[in-house]
């Protein structure tokens, strides 16, 4: 401080230097001093003056401070002083020492922004700060983080663009989350929040730098909802990464991070109340879930996240909070909104929510408990809107739940001992509270959307008005209350319900027109002059009248479509009617409600429109205008054309049915032909196997023949060898001779049978040829047997001449001959058996082939007949299509619109004809 006193002046009586002069001297000292200690003291002094003399220090000293950051990197202390000084002059935070009156008197002077622009004139300055953020020293890294955060707050887009082109710039910032010092880590969270704002490219890079993993780890370490403000900062950063960024949402889901959100909602019932930080944390967690399943996201991404939340039991935890006690009202409201978006349009989630029961005695469905709060005036407006949105989400594209709601209103399903959802909705519809009237009307209208059967079922609902009076229908009761007047919100809700009910339901229109007082009342509402508040009612009445005209089936003689149009022209006028009709879509609250499905309004009195109703108005408004503009002659011609087209459609439907029947028959015939073809192929395979077996038998026979020839050649030799020892014929030899004769007789019989079969099977292809060859081989075998017989005769003669006999040799010879004869008899028997089996199999295969050929010929003739019938039908269909095209051209010439469904039917018929031609 001695140096500072020298600069400021040691003479107490002399003139004191101004702040600018002091800053100038310090800056000169920083630039000219050669000693590091002197420069450090000067920078420390600039830091002390930077709050009070912010403009002077920033104007004169910024360049010197940046030079210090470049040249004195080795001294962490001076680097820290320089970074703190830059932060003080760039940050727009109001300091105690700063002259606040100057800022308040000239708010257009953005001092911090001006110095930020000076700093960003050279992109190397930002790269320098990012490099200093890599330093581990606390006195360098923390000031660098704060300075970068201040730069982002002042000029966020410029800093973002520069950061994107700096290599590893984002990675250095992400490393802050891994710092063990909580101060740096927490300020790093604030830095990343500023960095991600409005820049999808940076959001993607940060997400792929493993930001989700690190943030979820920090939340778990801090204790989920029980954590402090650090958890809040993490949740805000997650929200900025996921909101309106489908790529990051998909990465979050594919990375299996949704199951890690489930422990967030393990909330125990507490009797001492919830802290403000816990309420804030849980509120942000619920909003994060809503971000993943928002209806504004791509449908595929939303549905996949909904399924994942059901699979990891996150939806179950949310429903547990919904039914728990002691939950703060704002948390309960946000939980209901979250459950609504998790189940919206997802059938599995809707089914689970329908099965949830409240912990009461006896248990009641959760939706009934919620409806009790919705129709209660004591509950907050936000809570009642959330419950309505939950009911709408459970009914969205869910015909089962729609039917269940309507069924609770029917007399056959009413249980006096329990309170049903339908009873609560009827009670709210006719209560004295206008918000209950509107909410109940919207809930009932959502139970009718996209379901013509439920519109018709709702006509059966009967209400008991008072003792002794007959019950009246729900439709009649709605029109009666509407005629009595009342609050604007009540009348708007009833008119929206009637418009939704009568749309695309001619039977409901007929019921409405059957009450003769309804049309005069609607027309009076349109023609009467009211204030601006009544313009919306007039527009809705005009819309209701237009629906009665467009969806009128002319079943009531007094209120046919031409008569209603004539009455409209006479009492209202077309131009006036169109003007009143436009009041609906031009209303300021209409555009607000058409943005998203969730009901949103600043107060209960401004809640007038529903999202689905705005979509309905956009669909039918143009149709109503066209229907009213048509003249009576055009209506008559259109009716005639419609009747003709209906007749043609009936004829076409008959032809379609006939073609479908024939198509089924052709399919059956094709299946039968395919089956027979498979059988034929199997038969061919069996024949091939038999042919192979016959070839094997031939090979065995050739082998046997070769062995027999070898034995025949060695017979005389053996006789010569045994000749000198031969004796007279023994009884054994006589027995062998008799057996040989028997074998010869059997062979002769077999040969004759083979010859007989050969004559019968001469024309049966290759197999007959094989049997003929076998017959020749048997003849050769017979010759061999005769040769063997001659050899036996020679042996007998030699034994008669021989005087010496060897008993041992004779016995050996007899045994050898006997074994050879036995083997030949066995082989002949096997050959006969195998030939007999082959003959039987061939006969069976021939019979099956004849049957297959007959069946194929029969099916071929049937297919030809069916093809001829189809050709005749196609000719008729072509003629019919030509007539239909002429009628449509005539309609278009007359200025009428033709439904696309008719064209689609024609395309279906043509496609069906093409498919039949292909099949034929």
ABEGO torsion letter per residue (X at the ends): XAAAAAAAEABAABBBBBAAAAAAAAAAAAAABABAAAAAAAAAAAAAAAAABAAAAAAAAAAAAAAAAAAAAABAAAAAAAAAAAAAAABABBBAABBAAAAAABAABBAAAAAAAAAAABAAAAAAAAAAAABABAAAAAAAAAAAAAAAAABAAAAAAAAAABBGAAAAAAAAAABABAAAAAAAAAAAAAAABGBAAAAAAAAAAGAAAAAAAAAAAAGEAABBAAAAAAAAAAAAAABGBAAAAAAAAAAGAAAAAAAAABBBBBAAEBBAAAAAAAAAAAAAAAAAABAABBAAAAAAAAAAAAAAGAAAAAAAAAABBGBBAAAAAAAAAAAAAAABGBAAAAAAAAABBBBBOBBBBAAAAAAAAAABAABBAAAAAAAAAAAAAAABGBAAAAAAAAAAABAAABBAABBBAAAAAAAAAABABAAAAAAAAAAAAAAABGBAAAAAAAAABBBBABBGBBBBBAAAAAAAAAAAEEBAAAAAAAAAAAAAAABGBAAAAAAAAABAAAAAAAAAAAABBBBAAAAAAAAAAAAAAAAAAAABAGABAAABAAAAAAAAAAAAEAAAAAAAAAAAAABAAAAAAAABABBBBABAAABABBAAAAAAAAAAAAAAAAAAABBAAAAAAAAAAAAAAAAAAAAAAAAAAAAAAAAAAAAAAAAAAAAAAAAAAAAAAAAAAAAAAAAAAAAAAAAAAAAAAAAAAAAAAAAAAAAAABBBBBAAAAAAAAAAAAAAAAAAAAAAAAAAAAAAAAAAEAAAAAAAAAAAAAAAAAAAAAAAAAAAAAAAAAAAABABBBAAAAAAAAAAAAAAAAAAAAAAAAAAAAAAAAAAAAAAAAAAAAAAAAAAAAAAAAAAAAAAAAAAAAAAAAAAAAAAAAAAAAAAAAGBBBBAAAAAAAAAAAAAAAAAAAAX
